[in-house]
Amino acid sequence: MNLATAICLSLLVTLAVSACSQESSQPAGAVNTDQAAADPGYKATIRWTSYGVPHVQAEDWKGLGYGFAYATARDAICVIARDLVMVNGGLSNHFGAEDGNLESDVFYNAVLTDKELSGFMADQSPQAADFTSGYVAGYNRYLEDHQDALPASCQGEPWVRPMTDLDIARLTTGVGIRYGLGRLQKEIAAAAPPFDDGMNAASAFTTDFSLPAGYGSNAVALGGDLTKSGRGLLFGNPHYPWHGSSRFHLIHTTIPGELDVMGVSLLTTSRVSIGFNRDIAWSHTVSTALRSTFYELSLHPEDPMQYRFGDGYRRIEAVAVPVTTRNEAGKPITAEHTCTSVTTARSWNRQHCRGTTRKPTRFAMRT
């Protein structure tokens, strides 16, 4: 099928509705229902061509984000909704504390702090901020349009909710640490200073964390002197899952006269990560190689909440992290887990957490 035929068979949908940019300063897990007074009037045109590929066109970055989210939600609304629960530390409340959900909740509530998220959002360019605003509005518009016709896996579920700008910061950061710090969720959640006097260095590194299997990718670039067309060629060969939030999603995005990019994003990311335009193509790779270094903090002999820094000691900060679970009757119960944060000589922030029933473990890492 050629492009002209594909366009003739495409489905044309125009999204031109009032939508509100939402930004939340509420704690993790909270839903911001306040509607902005202004009406930005996001607008995008989406064509779905052969194989269900969406082509999103807009006049500005807000509209592009609007259409991007709407098109992606059409293919992955339940996956995105569940990841929103995860990065907001709400898995235990909705899916039970088993299967690592409790550790995940403690981890994300400890790592994705208001300070970290605010810093992430402050670093965004005006274009990126506009795109994010549109993405939030587009996702919420899709929920509004299809609230009674979602896929069976999330239809009518209480954990499906509108998103906010802060949720994008959580999702984006969560993806960024997924295969680094995110591999050690249960170890970080189980760390529990102050430590027993009998603990030795060997026990500090006793862990059973496993590396994901089947990950690894490559990319091959060829110069024009080796190709039939005489032009450069990039072959991206990523090895990523076919299911879940790490699955790739093909999309074409256009702002006439400014942007024309086609490629793939992950289902829960809002940018094209592997793709091309008229001038360049780009790719990335992933592997399971070990890129982390474990180290042990030297604690004060009389106060385990202090650690050696140079010739002196620094205080370890303790922060209470709330996590909501449910009792046997199905009622929500919120318990606090004590998390500690330390800053090393190179200003790396590290979190270590404990719950009242956690086995003490001495643990630290550097990435």
FIZA-41082 format. One record per residue: x, y, z of N, C-alpha, C, CB in turn; chain. Coordinates in steps of 0.1 Angstrom, whole numbers, m for minus. Atoms other than C-alpha are relative to their C-alpha. Last residue first. Glycine has a CB too. Example, Ala and Ser with C-alpha at 12.3 -4.5 7.8 and 13.67 -1.06 7.14 Angstrom:
R   n.east   n.north    n.up   ca.east   ca.north   ca.up   c.east   c.north    c.up   cb.east   cb.north   cb.up   cadena
R       m9       m11       0       137        m11      71       m8        11       8         4          5     m14        A
R        9       m12       0       123        m45      78        9        12       0       m10          0      12        A
END
This chain:
R   n.east   n.north    n.up   ca.east   ca.north   ca.up   c.east   c.north    c.up   cb.east   cb.north   cb.up   cadena
R        2         2      15       255         52     402        8         9      m8       m15          1      m3        A
R       m3       m11       8       265         49     439       m2        m4     m14        15          5       2        A
R       m4         3      14       250         26     464        4        13      m6       m11         m7      m8        A
R       m1       m13       7       242         22     501        5        m3     m14        11          9       7        A
R        0         0      15       230         m6     523        2        14      m5       m13         m5      m5        A
R       m9       m12       3       231        m17     559        2         0     m15        13          0       8        A
R      m10         3      11       201        m40     564        8        13      m2        m7         m5     m13        A
R      m10       m10       2       177        m42     594       11        m4     m10         7          3      13        A
R      m12         5      m5       148        m66     588       11        10      m2         4        m14      m6        A
R      m11         3       9       117        m46     581       12        m5       8         3         12      m8        A
R       m2        14       0        86        m49     604       12        m4      m9       m13         m7      m5        A
R        0         6     m14        83        m13     615        3       m14       0       m12          3       7        A
R       14         0      m6        92          0     580        1        m7      14       m10         m8      m9        A
R        4        11      m8       126         11     568      m14         1       4         9         m1      13        A
R       13         0      m6       141         33     541       m2       m12       9       m12          1     m10        A
R        1        13      m6       174         43     526      m13         0       9        13         m4       9        A
R       11         3     m10       177         72     503        1       m14       5       m14          3      m7        A
R        4        14      m1       208         85     486      m11        m2      10        13         m9       3        A
R       10         3     m10       216        120     474       m4       m14       0       m12          9      m2        A
R       10         9       5       249        124     455      m10        m2      11         6        m14      m4        A
R       14        m5      m1       266        156     466      m10        m9      m7        m1         14      m7        A
R        3        m5      13       301        145     455      m14         5      m2         4        m10     m11        A
R      m10       m11       3       314        141     490       m3         6     m13        14         m6       0        A
R      m14         4       0       283        121     499        9        12      m4         2        m12      m9        A
R       m7        m7      11       248        134     509       15        m3       1        m2         15       0        A
R      m13        m4      m3       226        111     530        6         7     m12         9        m11       5        A
R       m7        m6      12       189        106     531       14         5       4        m8         11      m6        A
R      m11        m9      m3       170         84     556        7         4     m13        10         m7       9        A
R      m10         0      11       136         69     552       11        10       4        m7          4     m13        A
R      m11        m9      m2       113         59     581       10        m1     m11         6         m1      14        A
R      m13         7       1        82         42     569       11        10       1         1         m8     m14        A
R      m12        m7       3        48         55     580       13        m9       0         2         12       9        A
R      m11         2     m10        16         35     579       12         8      m5         4        m15       1        A
R      m12        m7       3       m17         44     562       11        m2      11        m2         15      m3        A
R       m8        m2     m12       m45         19     564       13         7      m5         2        m13       8        A
R      m14        m5       1       m72         17     537        6         3      14         0         13      m8        A
R       m1       m14      m3      m102         m5     544       14         5      m1        m6          2      14        A
R       m1        m8      12      m105        m38     525        0        15       3       m12         m3      m8        A
R       13        m5       3      m117        m58     555       m1         9     m12        m6          7      12        A
R        8        11       5       m85        m77     556      m14         4      m3         0        m11      11        A
R        0        11     m10       m65        m44     559       m9       m11      m6        m6          4      13        A
R       14         3      m4       m56        m22     530        0       m12       9        m9         m2     m12        A
R        4        13       3       m23         m4     523      m14        m3       4        10        m11       7        A
R       13         5      m3       m13         32     522       m2       m14      m5       m11          9      m6        A
R        4         9      10        23         43     524      m13        m6       4        11        m12      m2        A
R       13         7      m1        35         74     542       m3       m10     m11       m11         10       2        A
R        7         2      13        72         83     541      m13        m8       2        10         m8     m10        A
R       11         9       0        87         98     573       m7        m1     m13       m10          4      11        A
R       13        m5       6       120        115     567      m10       m11       1         3          5     m14        A
R       11         9       0       153        110     587      m13         6      m5        m2         m6      14        A
R       14        m5      m2       183        130     578      m10       m11      m1        m2         10     m12        A
R        9         7      10       217        114     584      m14         6       3         1        m15       1        A
R       13         6      m5       239        139     603       m7        m6     m12        m8         11       7        A
R       12        m7       4       275        145     592      m13        m8       4         0          2     m16        A
R       12         8       2       307        134     608      m12         9      m4        m4         m8      13        A
R       11        m2      m9       342        148     608      m11        m9      m3        m4         14       1        A
R       m5         2     m13       377        143     592      m11         1      11        10         10       3        A
R      m13        m6      m2       363        137     557        5        m3      14        m1         15      m2        A
R       m2        m8      12       326        128     561       13         8       2       m12         10      m3        A
R      m13        m7       2       320        100     585        0         7     m13        11        m10       1        A
R       m9         7       8       283         91     591       13         8      m2        m6         m5     m14        A
R      m10        m9       6       258        101     617       10        m9      m8         7          7      12        A
R        7        m9       9       225         83     625       10        11      m4       m12          6       7        A
R        1         5      14       245         54     639       m8         8      m9        m7        m14       1        A
R       13        m5       6       254         75     670       m1        m5     m15         0         15       0        A
R       10        m2     m11       281         62     694      m13         5      m6         6         10      10        A
R        1        11      m9       305         46     669      m10         1      11        13         m2       6        A
R       m6        m5     m13       297         72     642       m2       m12      10        m8         12       5        A
R       10        m6     m10       289         53     610        8         4      13       m11         m9       3        A
R       m6         2     m14       314         46     582       m9         8      10        15          4       0        A
R       m2       m12      m8       292         43     551        7        m3      13       m13          8       2        A
R        5         1     m13       297         12     529        3        13       7         6        m11       8        A
R       m9        m5     m10       300         12     492       m6         0      13         6         14      m4        A
R        4         1     m13       284         m5     462       11         5      10        m5        m14       4        A
R      m10         3      m9       292          6     427       m5         0      14        12         10      m1        A
R        2        m5     m13       267          6     399       11        m5       9       m14         m5       6        A
R       m5       m14       0       271          2     361       m2         6      14        m6          9     m11        A
R       m1        m6     m13       267        m35     358        6        13       0         7        m10      10        A
R      m14        m1      m6       259        m44     322       m1         7      14         9          8      m9        A
R        1         3     m15       222        m52     316       14         0       6        m6        m14       1        A
R       m7        13      m4       222        m34     283       m2        m2      14        15          0      m4        A
R        2         4     m14       203         m5     265        7       m13       3       m15         m1       4        A
R       m1        14      m3       209         13     233       m2        m2      15        14         m5      m4        A
R       m7         2     m12       199         46     217        0       m15       3        m8          8      12        A
R        4        12      m7       188         58     183        7         0      14         4        m13      m8        A
R       m6         3     m13       189         89     162       m5       m13       6        m1         12       9        A
R        6        11      m7       182        100     126        7        m3      13        m2        m13      m9        A
R       m8         9      m9       191        133     110       m9       m11       5         6          7      12        A
R      m15        m2       1       181        157      82        8       m10       8         3         13       6        A
R       m5        m1      13       144        152      72       16         0      m1        m5         13      m7        A
R        7       m11       7       134        139     106        6         1     m14         1         14       8        A
R       m7        m7      11       142        107     124       m8        12      m5         3        m10     m12        A
R        8        m4      12       133         84     153        9         8     m10       m10         10       5        A
R       m7         5      12       142         68     186       m7         4     m12         2        m16       1        A
R      m14         2      m5       132         87     218        9        m7     m11        m1        m10      12        A
R       m5        10      10       100        104     205       15        m2       4        m1          5     m15        A
R       m9        m5      11        87        122     236        4       m12      m9        12          7       6        A
R        7       m10       8        59        117     261        8         6     m11        m6         11       9        A
R       m8       m12       2        69         86     279       m6         9     m10        15         m4      m4        A
R        2       m10     m11        46         60     293        9        12       0         1         m7      14        A
R       14        m3      m2        41         39     262       m2        10      11        m7        m13       4        A
R        5        10      m8        78         42     253      m15         4       3         8         m2      13        A
R       m2        m3     m14        84         65     224       m4       m12       8       m10         12       4        A
R        7         7     m11        89         56     188        3         7      13         4        m14       0        A
R       m8         9      m8        97         75     156       m8        m7      11        13          6       6        A
R        7        13      m2        86        102     133        9        m9       7        m4         m5     m14        A
R       m8        11      m6        96        139     135       m9       m13       0         5          3      14        A
R        5        12       8        85        169     114        8       m12       5         0          2     m15        A
R       m3        13      m5        89        202     134       m6       m11      m9        m4         m2      15        A
R       m9         0     m12        90        239     127        4       m14       3        m8          6      11        A
R      m11       m10       1        74        248      93        9         0      12        m6         13      m1        A
R       m4        m4      13        42        228     100       10        12       1       m12          5      m7        A
R        4       m14      m1        42        214     136        5         6     m13         6          7      13        A
R       m3       m11       9        43        176     130       m5        13       5        m6         m3     m14        A
R        4       m13      m6        45        144     150        4        11      m9         6          2      14        A
R       m5       m10       9        45        108     137       m5        14       5        m4         m2     m15        A
R        8       m12       1        40         80     162        7        10      m9        m3          6      14        A
R       m3        m8      12        52         44     168       m9        12      m2         0         m9     m12        A
R       13        m5       6        48         31     204        4         9     m12        m9          7      10        A
R       m1       m12       9        76         11     220      m13         2      m7        11         m3     m10        A
R        2         3      14        69        m13     249        1        13      m8       m14         m6      m2        A
R      m12        m1       7        85         m4     283       m1        m4     m15        11         m8       6        A
R       m3       m14       2        51          2     299       13         3      m7         1          8      13        A
R       m3        m9     m12        40        m33     296        5        13      m4        11         m7       8        A
R       11        m3      m9        43        m58     267        4         9      11        m6        m14       6        A
R       12        m1       8        65        m64     237      m12         4       8        m3        m13      m8        A
R       11         9      m1        96        m58     258      m11         3     m10        m6          1      14        A
R        9        m4     m11       127        m41     245      m12        m8       1        m4         15      m1        A
R        6        13      m5       156        m52     223       m8         4      13        11        m11       3        A
R        2         2     m15       166        m21     204       m7       m13       3        m8         12       5        A
R        4        13      m3       179        m24     168       m2        m2      15        10        m11      m6        A
R        2         2     m15       184         10     153       m6       m14       3        m9         11       5        A
R        8        12      m3       198         10     117       m1        m1      16         5        m13      m6        A
R       m1         4     m14       210         44     107       m9       m11       2        m2         12       9        A
R       11         9      m4       217         52      70        3        m4      14        m1        m13      m9        A
R       m2         6     m13       237         80      54      m12        m9       4         3         10      11        A
R        3        m9     m12       230         88      18        3        m9      12       m14          5      m1        A
R      m10       m10      m1       244         73     m14       m2        10      11         1          8     m13        A
R        5       m14       2       212         56     m21       10        10       0       m11          3      10        A
R        4        m1      13       228         22     m24       m5        14      m4       m11        m10      m3        A
R       14         2       2       247         26       8       m4         2     m15        m9          9       9        A
R        3        14      m1       284         22      16      m15        m3      m3         3         m5      14        A
R       m8         7      10       297         56       4       m2       m15       1        15          2       3        A
R        6         0      14       268         73      21        8        m8     m10        m2         14      m4        A
R       m2       m12       8       280         63      56       m5        m1     m14        15          4      m1        A
R       m8         2      13       265         35      76        1        14      m7        m7        m10      m9        A
R        0       m11       9       254         37     112        9        m2     m12         4         13       8        A
R      m11         1      10       246          5     132       m2        12      m9        m1        m13      m8        A
R        4        m9      11       226          5     165       12         0     m10        m3         14       5        A
R      m11        m5       8       226        m21     192       m5         9     m11         8        m11      m6        A
R        4        m6      13       204        m35     219       12         5      m7       m11         11       1        A
R      m13        m2       7       204        m55     251       m4         5     m13         9        m12       0        A
R       m2       m14       4       177        m67     274       14         1      m6        m2          9      13        A
R        4        m3      13       168       m104     275        1        14      m5       m14         m4      m1        A
R       m6         9      11       170       m110     312       m6         5     m14        m4        m15       2        A
R       10         4      10       164        m84     339        7        m8     m11        m7         12      m6        A
R       m1        m9      12       191        m84     367      m11        m5     m10        14          0      m7        A
R       m3         7      13       183       m101     400        0        11     m11       m10        m11      m3        A
R        6        m7      12       184        m87     435        5        m6     m13         3         15       0        A
R        3        10      11       192       m113     461       m6         7     m12       m10        m11       6        A
R       12        m4       7       210        m92     487       m2       m10     m11         1         14      m6        A
R        8        12       2       237        m97     513      m13         4      m7        m3         m8      13        A
R        2         2      14       259        m66     509       m7       m13      m3        14          0      m6        A
R        5       m12       6       257        m53     545       m3        m2     m15        10         11       1        A
R       15         0       0       260        m88     558       m6        12      m7        m5         m1      14        A
R        5        10      10       297        m90     547      m16         1      m1         4        m14       4        A
R        0        m5      14       305        m57     564       m5       m10     m10        15          3      m4        A
R      m13        m1       6       294        m69     598       m1         4     m14         8        m13       2        A
R       m1         1      14       262        m65     618       14         2      m5        m9         11      m7        A
R       m6        12       5       265        m73     655        1        m1     m15        m8        m11       5        A
R      m14         0      m2       260        m37     667        7       m13      m6         3          0      15        A
R       m4         8     m11       226        m37     651       15         0       1        m6        m14      m1        A
R       m3        14       2       220         m8     627        4        m8      13        11         m2     m10        A
R      m13         4      m4       202         25     632        2       m15      m1         3          5      14        A
R       m8        m6     m11       193         24     604       m9         5      11        10         11      m6        A
R        6        m4     m12       169          2     584       10         5      11        m9        m10       6        A
R      m11        m5      m8       175         m7     548       m6         7      12         8         10      m8        A
R       m3         8     m12       145        m27     536       11         6       9         4        m14      m4        A
R       11         0      m9       131         m1     512        2        m8      13       m13         m6      m7        A
R        1       m13      m5       165          4     496      m12         1      10        m2         11     m11        A
R      m11        m2      m9       170        m33     492       m1        14       6        13         m2      m8        A
R        2         7     m12       135        m38     478       11         2      10        m3        m15      m3        A
R       11        m6      m8       138        m10     453       m1        m8      13       m13         m2      m8        A
R       m3         3     m14       172        m20     440      m11         5       9        14          7       4        A
R       m2        15      m2       166        m23     403        1        m4      14        12         m4      m8        A
R       13         7      m1       150         12     403        2       m15       1        m8          3     m12        A
R        4         0     m14       184         28     410      m12        m8       2        m2         14       5        A
R      m11        m3      m8       195         19     375       m4        m2      15         5         15      m2        A
R      m10        11       1       171          2     351       13         4       7         3         m2     m15        A
R        6        14       0       140         22     361       11       m10       0        m9         m2     m12        A
R       m7         8     m10       158         54     370       m4       m14       0        m2          7      14        A
R      m14        m2       0       150         74     338        8        m8      11         3         14       3        A
R       m6         8      11       116         58     335       15         2       0        m6          5     m13        A
R        1        15      m3       106         70     370        6        m8     m11       m14         m3       2        A
R      m10         4      m9       119        105     362        0       m15       3        m1          8      13        A
R      m13        m2       7        97        108     332       11        m4       8         1         14      m5        A
R       m1        10      10        66         93     350       14         1      m7       m11          1     m11        A
R       m2        13      m6        71        115     380        2       m11     m10       m13         m3       9        A
R      m13         0      m6        76        147     360        3       m13       7         1         12      11        A
R       m9         2      11        46        138     339       14         0       5        m2         11     m10        A
R       m1        14       4        26        133     371        9        m3     m11       m14         m5      m4        A
R      m10         7      m9        35        168     382        1       m15      m3        m4          2      15        A
R      m13        m3       5        17        182     351       11        m7       9         3         15       0        A
R       m4       m14      m2       m15        165     363       14         2      m6         0          4      15        A
R      m14        m3      m4       m32        133     354        2        15       1         9         m6     m10        A
R       m7       m10       8       m69        123     353       14         2       5        m8         13       0        A
R        3       m14      m3       m78         91     371        6         9      m9         4          3      15        A
R       m1        m7      12       m79         53     367       m5        14       2        m8         m7     m12        A
R      m13        m6       2       m72         39     401        2         7     m13        11        m12       2        A
R       m2       m13      m7      m109         35     409       14         6      m2        m2         m2      15        A
R       m9         1     m11      m113          9     382        2        13       7        13         m7      m5        A
R        7        m2     m13      m145         12     361        9        m1      12       m10        m10       1        A
R       14        m6       1      m128         m2     329       m6         1      14        m9         m7      m9        A
R        1       m12      m9       m91         m9     337      m14         7       0        11         10      m4        A
R      m10         1     m11       m83        m44     323       m1        13       9        13         m1      m6        A
R        5         7     m12      m116        m44     303       10         0      12        m2        m15      m4        A
R       m3        15       1      m104        m17     279       m4        m7      13        15         m3      m3        A
R      m14         3      m1      m121         17     284        2       m15      m1         6          5      14        A
R       m4        10      10      m156         24     271       15        m3       0        m4          5     m14        A
R        9        11      m1      m175         43     298        4       m11     m10       m14          4      m2        A
R        1         4     m14      m148         69     305       m9       m13       1        m5         11       8        A
R        1        15       0      m140         71     268       m2        m6      14        12         m6      m7        A
R        7         5      12      m143        108     259       m4       m14       1         8          3     m12        A
R       13        m6       0      m134        121     294       m9        m6     m11         1         15      m1        A
R        8         6     m11      m105         97     296      m14         5       0         7          3      14        A
R        3        14       4       m93        108     262       m8        m7      11        13         m7      m3        A
R       10        m1      10       m96        145     273       m4       m14      m5         4          8     m13        A
R       12        m2      m8       m75        138     304      m12         1     m10         0         13       8        A
R        2        12      m7       m47        124     282      m14         1       8        11         m3      10        A
R        4        11       9       m49        153     259       m4       m13       6        10         m2     m10        A
R       13        m3       5       m49        179     287       m5       m10     m10        m1         14      m7        A
R        9         3     m11       m19        163     303      m14         3      m4         4         10      12        A
R        1        14      m2        m1        162     270      m10        m4      11        14         m6       3        A
R        9         6      10        m9        198     262       m2       m15       2         5          3     m13        A
R       14        m5      m3         6        210     295      m10        m6     m10         0         16      m1        A
R        5         7     m12        36        188     289      m14         4       3        10          2      11        A
R        3        14       5        41        202     253       m6        m8      12        13         m7      m5        A
R       12         0       8        39        237     267       m5       m13      m4         2         10     m12        A
R       11        m3      m9        65        230     294      m14         0      m7         2         13       8        A
R        2        12      m7        88        214     268      m12         2      10        12         m5       7        A
R        6         9       9        85        245     246       m4       m13       7         9         m3     m12        A
R       14        m4       2        92        268     275       m8        m9     m10        m1         14      m5        A
R        1       m11       8       123        247     284      m15         5      m2         6         m3     m14        A
R        6         2      13       122        224     313       m1        13      m8       m14         m6       2        A
R      m10         1      10       146        229     342       m5        m2     m14         9        m12       3        A
R       m6       m13       2       120        242     366       10         0     m11         6          4      13        A
R        9        m9       8       100        210     361        6        13      m3       m13          1       8        A
R        2         5      14       129        188     371       m9         9      m8        m6        m15       1        A
R      m12        m3       8       137        209     401       m1        m4     m14        12         m6       7        A
R        0       m14       3       101        208     413       12         4      m8        m1          8      13        A
R        9        m2      10       102        170     410       m1        15      m4       m14         m5       4        A
R       m5         6      13       133        166     430       m9         3     m12         2        m15       1        A
R      m12        m8       4       122        190     457        5        m5     m13        10         m1      11        A
R        5       m12       6        87        174     459       12         9      m5        m8          8      11        A
R        4       m10     m10       103        141     464       m5        12      m7        12          3      10        A
R        6       m11       7       105        113     439       m6        10       9       m11         m6     m10        A
R       m9        m5      10       130         91     458       m6        12      m8         4        m11     m10        A
R      m12        m5      m5       112         84     490        9         7     m10         8        m11       7        A
R        3       m11      m9        77         81     477       12         6       6       m10         m5      11        A
R        4       m11       8        90         60     448       m4        12       9       m12         m3      m9        A
R      m11        m5       8       109         36     470       m4        13      m7         4        m11     m10        A
R      m10        m7      m9        83         32     497       10         6      m9         6        m10      10        A
R        7       m13      m5        56         25     470       10         7       9       m12         m4       8        A
R        1       m10      11        79          0     452       m6        13       5        m9         m5     m12        A
R      m13        m6       2        87        m18     484        0        10     m11        10        m11      m4        A
R       m3        m8     m11        50        m22     491       14         6      m1         0         m8      13        A
R        7       m13       1        43        m34     456        3         9      12       m15         m3       0        A
R       m9       m12       1        70        m60     456       m7        13       0         8         m2     m12        A
R       m7        m1      13        47        m89     448        9        12      m2       m10         m1     m11        A
R       m9        11       4        25        m83     478        7         3     m13        m9        m13      m1        A
R      m14        m3      m4        12        m50     493       10       m11      m5         1          2      14        A
R       m5         8     m11       m22        m52     475       15         2       2        m2        m15      m3        A
R       m3        13       5       m33        m39     441        6       m10      11        10          0     m11        A
R        9         5      11       m50         m6     448        2       m15      m4         1          8     m12        A
R       14        m4      m3       m35          6     481      m10        m6     m10        m2         15      m1        A
R        5         8     m11        m3        m13     477      m14         3       3         8          2      12        A
R        3        14       4         3          1     442       m6        m8      12        13         m7      m5        A
R       13         4      m4        m1         38     453       m3       m15      m3       m10          8      m6        A
R       m1         8     m12        34         52     454      m13        m5       5         6          8      11        A
R        6        m7     m11        27         80     429        0        m8      13       m14          5      m3        A
R       m9       m11      m3        51         64     404       m5        10      11         3          8     m12        A
R      m13         4      m5        31         32     406        9        12       4         7         m8     m10        A
R        2         5     m13        m4         47     403       14        m4       6        m9        m13       1        A
R        2       m11      m8         7         66     373       m2        m3      14       m13          8      m5        A
R      m13        m5      m3        22         34     359       m2        13       8         7          3     m13        A
R       m6         8     m11       m13         19     362       14         5       3         1        m15      m5        A
R        8        m2     m12       m30         47     342        7        m8      12       m14         m4      m1        A
R       m4       m13      m5        m3         46     315       m7         2      13        m4         11     m10        A
R      m14         1      m4        m8          8     310        5        13       6         9         m3     m13        A
R       m1         7     m12       m46         12     310       15        m2       5        m6        m14      m1        A
R        5        m8     m11       m46         40     284        1        m8      14       m15          2      m2        A
R       m7         5     m13       m22         22     261       m6         7      12        14          3      m1        A
R       m7        14       1       m34         23     224        5        m5      14        12          1      m9        A
R        8         9       8       m59         52     225        5       m14       0        m2          5     m14        A
R       10         5      m9       m39         68     253       m9       m10      m7        m8         11       6        A
R       m7        11      m8       m10         72     228      m10        m7       9        12          6       8        A
R       m3        11       9       m32         91     203        6       m12       8        10          4     m11        A
R       13         6       4       m47        114     230        3       m13      m9        m8         10      m8        A
R        6         8     m11       m13        120     245      m13        m7      m4        m2          9      12        A
R       m9        11      m3         4        130     212       m6        m9      11        14          5       5        A
R        2        11       9       m26        151     202        8       m12       3         2          4     m14        A
R       14         4      m1       m24        173     233       m4       m12      m9        m9         12      m4        A
R        0         8     m12        14        174     233      m14        m5       2         4          8      12        A
R       m7        12       3        12        187     197        0       m10      12        15          3      m4        A
R        9         9       8       m15        212     206        7       m13      m3        m4          7     m13        A
R       11         4      m9         6        227     234       m9       m10      m8        m8         12       5        A
R       m5        11      m8        37        227     211      m11        m5      10        12          4       8        A
R       m9        m4     m10        20        248     184        3       m12       9        m6         12       9        A
R       m5       m12       3         0        245     152       11         5      10       m10         11      m2        A
R        5       m11      m8        m7        208     155        7        13      m4         2         m2      15        A
R       m4       m13       5        m3        176     135       m7        11       9        m4          2     m15        A
R        5       m11      m8        m3        141     149        5        13      m6         3         m1      15        A
R       m8       m12       5         1        111     127       m7        12       6        m1          0     m16        A
R        5       m14      m1       m10         79     145        9        11      m6        m4          3      14        A
R      m10       m10      m3         0         44     132       m6        14       1        12          0     m11        A
R        4        m7     m12       m28         19     134       10        11       4        m2         m9      11        A
R       m5         6     m12       m13         m6     110       m2         8      13        15         m2      m1        A
R       m2        14       0       m21         16      80        7        m5      13         8         m5     m12        A
R       m1         6      13       m31         52      89        2       m15       1        12          6      m8        A
R       m5        13      m2       m45         69     119        1        m7     m13        m9         m8      10        A
R        4        10      11       m48        106     113        6       m13       4         5          5     m14        A
R       m7        13       0       m47        130     143       m6        m8     m11        m3         m7      14        A
R        6         9       9       m54        167     142        8       m13       0         0          7     m15        A
R       m9         8       7       m46        189     172       m8        m9     m10         9         m9       9        A
R        5         6      12       m61        217     192       10        m8      m8        m5         12      m9        A
R       m9         9       7       m58        230     227       m6        m6     m12         5        m12       9        A
R        5         4      13       m81        258     237       10        m8      m8        m4         12      m8        A
R      m11        m1      10       m61        275     265       m5        m4     m14        12         m8       3        A
R        3        11       9       m92        281     286       10         1     m12       m15          1      m5        A
R       m3        m3      14       m82        301     317       m4       m12      m9        14          4      m3        A
R       11        m9       5       m99        295     351        2         3     m15         1         14       7        A
R       m5       m13       2       m77        265     359      m11         9      m7        12          0     m10        A
R        0        m3      14       m97        235     372        5        15      m2       m13         m2      m6        A
R        2       m14       2       m89        222     407        1         3     m15         9          8       8        A
R       13        m2       8       m93        184     408       m3        14      m3       m11         m7       8        A
R        3       m14       1       m57        176     419      m12         2      m9        12          9      m6        A
R        6        m3      13       m55        140     429       m4        15       0       m12         m9      m4        A
R       12        m9       0       m32        131     458       m4         3     m14         3         13       7        A
R       13         8      m1       m10        100     456      m12         9       0         0         m8      13        A
R        1        12       9        22        118     464      m13        m7       2        12         m9       3        A
R       m9        11      m2        16        151     482       m2       m11      m9        m1         m4      15        A
R        5         9     m10        m1        181     467        9       m11       2       m14         m4      m3        A
R      m11         0     m11        18        208     448       m4        m9      11         2         14       5        A
R        3         3     m14        m3        201     417       12         1       8        m5        m14       0        A
R      m13         2      m6        m3        216     382       m3        m2      15         9         12      m2        A
R        1         3     m14       m33        213     359       14        m1       6        m9        m12       3        A
R      m13         4      m5       m36        229     325        0        m1      15        11         10      m4        A
R       m7        m8     m11       m72        229     316       14        m5       3        m9          0      12        A
R       m7         9     m10       m89        218     284        7         9      10         9         m9      m7        A
R       m6        m7     m11      m114        234     260        6       m10       9       m11          8       8        A
R        9        m2     m12      m119        214     229        7         8      10        m5        m13       5        A
R       m1       m15      m2      m104        212     194      m10         3      11        m4          7     m13        A
R        2        m3     m14       m95        176     188        1        15       2        10         m8       9        A
R       m5       m13      m4       m98        167     151       m5         2      15        m6         12      m9        A
R        7        m5     m12      m101        131     140        6        13       4         2        m10      12        A
R       m4       m14      m3       m92        118     106       m9         4      12        m3          9     m12        A
R       11        m5      m8       m92         80     101        4        14       4        m3         m9      12        A
R       m2        m4     m14       m69         70      73      m13         5       6        11         10       0        A
R        6         9      m9       m79         51      42        1         4      14         5        m14      m2        A
R       14         1       4       m72         79      18       m8        m9      10        m1         m6     m15        A
R        6       m12      m4       m39         85      36      m15         0      m3         6         13      m6        A
R        0         1     m14       m28         49      32       m8        13       6        14          0       7        A
R       11         9      m4       m37         50      m4       m2         0      15         3        m14      m6        A
R       13        m7       4       m15         81      m9      m12        m9       3         0          3     m15        A
R        4       m10      m9        13         65      11      m13         7      m3        11         11       1        A
R       m8       m12       1        15         34     m10       m5        10      10         1          5     m14        A
R        9       m12       0         0          0       0        9        12       0       m10          0      12        A
END
